[in-house]
Amino acid sequence: LDEHYSVILSSHSIPPSKLGAATQINITVLKNDDPHGVIQFITQECTKTINESKGDTLYTATFPVIRDRGTFGDVSVFWIVDPIFTNDVYPVQGVVNFNNAESSKNITLQSLPDA
């Protein structure tokens, strides 16, 4: 950022309004260390237990993700389950896409039935 703006007060009425000496102010939007935000899980509790899916019964675990301290522009965050070679959950990787001004998304994992 580090952008500079001027706001000027002027009269457009008939007859013109009386304006004092202070008719202009300068505004500076300071540079932000995190203009696109800080991505983090919404809670410190990142361990969840889900049942094994069976037949038509599917079990999921949802992990809320937030974008805090800046929501300017589009941001994509890659995530991965470690270890990736698991046959217990799906998907094992993905991308969370935040559009401009978005601040909350979810990562949802589904348990898989035994083969």
N, C-alpha and C positions, 0 to 999 in steps of 0.2 A: 504494500500500500504506500505509505508516505505520500499522500496526495494533499494538495493545497487547493482551497476554495476561498472565494470572496463572496460575501453577501452584501448587496448594495440596496439601501432603502431609497426609493424614489417616488415622487408624486405623479399620479396620472389623473388626478381629479381636476375639475374645473369649478371654481378657481383652484390653482395649485395649493396643496397643503403646505404649511410652514414646517420645514425640516430644520432640526438643530445641526450643530457642527458634526456630530457623530453619525454619519450615514453609511459607513462601511465597516464591516468586521471581517477579519481573516480567520479561517478555520483550517487546521491541519489535522488530517487523520493519520495518526502515527503508525509506523510499521508494526505489524503484529507478528510475533514469533511463530504463531500457529494459525495463519489465515485460513487454512483448510481444515483445522480442527485437530483434536487428539482423539484417536479411536481407542475405545476400551470396552471391556465387558461391564455391564451395568452393576453387577454385584461382585463381591469378592468370592462368593461361593460358586465355583465353576465345576463342581463335581455333581453329577446327577446320575441316578439309577433308574433304568427303564426296563420293563419286562421284554422278553423276547417276543417278537411278532409271530403270530400263528394264524394260518389261513387268511380270513378276511379281517382279522383283528390286527391293526397296526399300532405300534407304540412309538412315540416320538419324544425327543427332548429338545426344548427350545432354549437358546442362549441369547438374551437381549444384548445388543451391541449399540453403544451410543457414540455420537460424534459431538464432542464438547469443545468449548473455547474457540469456536470459529467454524462457520458453515458456508464459507465462500467457495463457489465452484463445485465441480464434480470430483469425487474421490472414489477410487476403487481399492479395496483391501483384499488381498489373497489370503485364504485360510486353509489349513491342512490338519487332518487328524493324524496323530503320531502314536503308534506306528501306522503307516499308510496301508500296509498289507494286512488288513483285518477283514474278516468275513462276518463281522457282527453288526456294523453300522453302515448306513449309506446316507448321503454321499460322504466321501473321505476327503474331499477338497472342494473349494469353490471360491467365489468372489462376492464380496459384499459391495454393492454400488450405492453410494450416497450421491443424490443429485443436489444441486445448489439449494441451500437452506434446509436440507433434510438432516435430521439429527438422531434418528432411531431406526434400527433395523433388527432383524432376527436371523440367527443361524439355527436351522432345524435339522436334526439328525433323526433318522428312523432306524429302529433295530431291525435286523434281518432274521428270518427264520433259519434254523439249522438246515443245511442241505442234506 
